[in-house]
Amino acid sequence: MSGMNVLMVGSDGNAVTEGSPLARRLTAYAAHLDTLHVLLLGRGRRGDDVTLPPNVFVHDLRSRLGLVSFLRGTGRARQLIKAHGIAVVSAQNPFEHGFIAMRAVRGTTAKLHLQVHTDYLSPWFTRGAIYRSPRVRMPLLNRIRIPLAHRVVIRADGIRAVSARIKESMLARYGARIPEPSVIPIPMSPEVPPKVSLPERPFTFTLIAVSRLEPEKRLPDVLATVRRLHQVYPSLGVVIVGDGSERTHLEKLARTWGIEDRVLFLGWRPDAWGLIQDANAFIQASAYEGYGATLIEAALAGVPIVTSDVGVVGEVFVGYEHVFAAPVGDPTNLAALTAQLIEDPQTRILLSLEGKRAALAHLAALKNTPADIVADMLRTVSP
């Protein structure tokens, strides 16, 4: 669309990482715009110069003290709106970035567009546990973000949710006070990379979990699943791929529960998708997910899935048809479903086939190209 200039507000430093997926997406977005400006806020080191198309401009305000960056964010965003005739300001979340974008567009002709990648209206966004599950320490910031989001979303001119679950929860909470969110998942490729062999391990039936090791991923529930089953099924163990603030705690928990030889931590691996293919089953216990890209990857990899009921479960995958799904915070249920997979090879085969079929059908039906995502932003200008 001629004459359209967009400002995106976020904190992902990969925008200034040469050849990163985000840098490639920005390039693709810019092909459908006159100019694309990206304002980076939060904690971090200012990135080095990268080669981007001549109509993409990255304004890096990140600093060692993230709060300072955010305090400067509104003023800088407003300067960019006025200097470059910005038509749409799109924030990567309805929290800090959404608040800054909301304040920046006030008194201007620019429209506010929100991207919602997190199921923040889930009760598990703040809940640490229920009686039957290990307790995790959810970030205090989440409790602050909810009222902030309530304030921001009702002032949005357009909202993009990455799943129908998020859209439905927002409509149930806000009703006609918000524009109806569009559902545009994150872009994913159906092309599965080559299989990668897992390292040597002292167990033969291998679960694999691929995740950031953060509280909301509820990895203690995965360990609790192994703890409940390993004596009955001594061949069972889990490989955990990923890193994060919870790693030390998880390693200690495995030792305390006497299952350290049943758990293999691999850290972050760029070939995680290939590793999934060498496992017997994929397991996830997240408290909430916006979309759940690793579920799609696991299904495409052709392994059966045991997961908590989050993200695209119920939208892409039907429980007991495409995946085994348990309530959040219920390792007893996860263990029962895992035991069924161990004992029934036919079920593993059927879930693998049906899960892959559902994932491929989902990706084939999506309209989430860069052109679709840009069109959704610009719809706030010409509904």
N, C-alpha and C positions, 0 to 999 in steps of 0.2 A: 504494500500500500504506500503510495507516494506521500512523502511529507511526514511519515510517522517516526517519531523518536521515542525510545523506551529507556527507562532507567530501572535496573534490577538491583535490589538491596539484599545483600547476603553476607556470609562470612566464610564461604568455602575458598580457601587459599589455592585450590586447584585451578581457579580461574587464571592464575598467573604461573601455572606449571606447564611448561612446554609439552604439547602432545597429550595432555590429560584428557579424559573423557569430557570433563566440564568445558575445557577450552575448545574442544571440537564442537560441543553443543552450542556454545556461544557463537562460534563461527557460523554454524548452520542457522541459528536464529537470525543473525545479522543479515543473512542473505535475503530475508523477507522484510527488512526495515531500512530506513534511511540511515539511522544511527542507533547503536546500542551502547548504553553507558552502564557500567557495573560498579557499584559502590560497595567496597569490602569493609566490614566493620568487625570489631571484636578483638580478641587477643591473638597475637601472632607477629611474626616478623614480616615486614614489608617485602613483597616478592620482587624477584628480579624482572627486568624487562623481558617480555616474550613477544614472539612474532604473531600478531593477530591481523585480521583484515583491517583496512584503513578506516572502516566505519565502526570499529569496536574500540571503546575507550574504558580502561580499567582504572578506577580511582581507589587506591589502596590506603585506607585510613587505619588499618590495624596497628596495634601498639602492644607493648609489653603489659600495659594496664588496660585491659579490654574496656573497662568502664569509661576511661577517658575517650576512647574511640567512639563509644555510643553517645556520649555527651556531645560530641562534635557532629554526630551523624545527621541530625535534623537540619542544622544550618548548612552543612555541605550539600545535602540532598536538595534543599530549597535553592541554593545557588545554581546547581546543575539544571533544575527545572526551568529557572528563569533564563539562564544563559543559552540553553540549547533547545528551548521550545519543547520540552518533554511532554508527551501526550499521556503516557501511562507510566505509573510507578508500580512495579511488581515486587512484592516482598516475599522472601523465601519461606517465611512462616508468619503466623498471626501473633507472634509474641513480641520480642524485642524489635525485630526488623519491621514487623507490621506496625508497631507503635510509632517508630521513627518515620516510616512511610506515610502513615496517617497524618502525623503532624506536619510533614513536609508539604503535602498536597493542599493543606488547609489554606484557603484564600487564593488558590491558583486554579487554573482550568484543568490541571492534570487529574487523571482518574486513578483511584486506588484499586489495585488488583492484588489478591492474596493467593499464595500457594500454600496448601495445607497438606503436608506430607506425614503428619503424625495424628494418631487417633486420640487427641488430647481430651475428648469428652468421655473416654473410657474410665470407669471407676478405678482401674488399675494404673492410671496415670500418676496417682499419688499413693495408692495402697501398697503396703509392704508385704502383707501376707494375710492368709486366713488360717484357721486353726489347723488345717491338715497339710500345710506347706511350710518350708523354711522361710524365715523372714529375711527380706533384703531391704537395704536402706535406700529408699527412693530419694532423689535429689529434692531438697527444700525448694529449689528454684521452680520445680513443677507446680507447687502450690501457688506461687506468685504468678506464674504464667497463665493459669486458668482465668482469673478475673481480668488480666490484661487482655487476653484473647476475647473475652466477652465484650470488652469495650471496643476493640478494634473491628471485629467482624461485622458488627451492625453498621459500620460506616464504609464498608467496602462497596465498590461499584461492580466488582466481579470477583468470583472465587473459583479456583481450580482445586479440586480434591483428587487425590491419586487413587481412591477406591470408593466404591458405592457405600461401603460401611461408614466411611467418614461423612459422605454426603448425607446419608440418612440420619446419622447422629446429629449433624448440624441442623438439618431441617426440623428434627424433633425438638431440639433445644431452642432454636431461634424463630422458627416459622417464617412468616412473611416479613420479618424485620431484616432479612438478608436476601440478596439475589440468589436464585437457585444455583447451587454450585454445579459446575461442569465436572465430569469424571474423566480425567486424562491421566492414566498411569504413566510411570516413568518409562522411557524407551528401553526395550530389551531386545536382544537378538535371539532368534531360535537356533542359531548355529552353536552346537555344543563343541567345546574344544576337545582335544584328545584326552583319553584316560591317563591319569597319573597314578602310579603305585604308591600306596601308603607305606610309611616306614615299618620296619619289623616291630612286632608288638606281641605281648604274651597272651593274646586272646584271639579267637577266630571269628566269632560273630561280632561284627564291628558296627556300632552306631557312629554316625558322624554329626557333629554340630558345627556350623559355620556362623560366626557371630562376633560382633564387638563384645568384649567382656565387660559389660556395664550392667548396673542393677536391673534396668528394665528388660534385659534379656533373660533373666531368671535362670541362669545356668545352675544354681544350686538345685533346682527341680530336676535337671538332667542328672546331676550326680546322685540325687535321692532316688531316681529311677534305677540307676545301676546298683545302688546300695540295697534296694529292696529285692533285686533279682539275682545278684551275682552268686549267691550261695546255691540257689536252685539251678541256675544256668551258669556254670563256671566258665563257659566259653565266651561269655558276654563282656564287652568293654566298650569304651567310647573314646573317640578321637575328637579333640576340640581344636578347631582352627580359628584363630583370631587373637586379638590382644586388647588390653584395656585396663582400667583402674581396678577391676575385680580379680585380676589373675592371681595375685598373692593370696587373697582370701580363698579363692577356689582351690588352689593347691593345698592350702592348710586344711580346708574342709575335707578334701579327699584323704589326706593323711589321718585326720581325726576319725573319719568313718571307716578307716581300714580298707580303702579301695584304691589306694594310690597306684597299685599295679594294674588296675582296671581302667585307668584314665591316662591318656596321652595328650599332653599339650604341645601343639606344634607352633603356636604363635601365628602371626599374620603370614599368609602365603598368597602370592599372586596367582597360583595355580589351584586355588581352592575348588573351583568348579570341576577341574579334572580329578581331584582327589575324591570328591563326592562319589564319582562313578566306581571307585574301588571299594566302597563300603557296602554293607548289607542293608542298611536303612539310614534314613536321615531323621534326626530328631531336633525339635525346636520347642522351647517352653516360654516364649516371650510373653511379657505382661500385656503388651500391645504392639501393633505394627500399623504403619500407615498403609503399606502395600504388601510387602513381604517378598522381595525379589528373590531371596534365597530359596523360598518354597517353589517358585517357578523354575529356578535353576535345578533344584533337586528333582523335580518332576521330569524336566527335560533330560536329565542325566539318567533317567530310567531306574531310580531306586524308590522303594516304598517310603512313605512319609508318616511319621507320628508327630503331631504338632498340637500346640494349644490353639484354641479357637480365636484366631486373630487375623487381621489383614484380609487377604482375599479368600480365606476359608469361608464358605457359604456363598461366595460370589463367583469364584473360578472353580474351586474344589468343593465337592459335596462330601460331607463326612460319611465314612463307611462305604463310599462309592469310589472316590478318588484318593482320599487320604484317611488316616485314622486321626480324629480330632478329640481332644479332651478339654474340659473347662480350664481356664487360667488358674494357676496356683493349685493344681491337683496332681502331684506326682504319683499318687496311688493309681489314678486312672491312667496316667502315662505308662506306668509300669505294667498294668494289666494289658494295655494295647500292645506294648512292646513284647510281652510274653506271648501274645497271640501270633505276632509276626515270627518269633523264634520257632514256635511249634508248628506253624502251618506254612510250608513253602508255597503252596498254591495261592494262599492269600497274598504273599509277597509278590508273586508274579502278577496276579490280577491288579493289585494296587499300583504296581509299577506301570503296567500297560495303560490302565485307565487314567492315572495321574498324568502321564505323558500326553495322552490324547487330549485331555482337558486343557493342559497348558498350551499345546500347539493351537487348539481351536481358539483359545483366548487371545493369543498373540496375533493370529490371523485376522481376528475381528476388530482389533484395536485401530483407532485413529489417533495416534499420538506422535506423528511426525513433527519435526521442528516447525513446519508450516502450520500444523494444527495447534501447536502450543502458542505460537505467535498470534494466530487468529483469535485464540481465546483471550489473550491479553487485550487485543485491539477491539474486541467486542464491547469492552467497557466504554469505548468512544462512540461506536456506532452499533448499538444493541440490535 
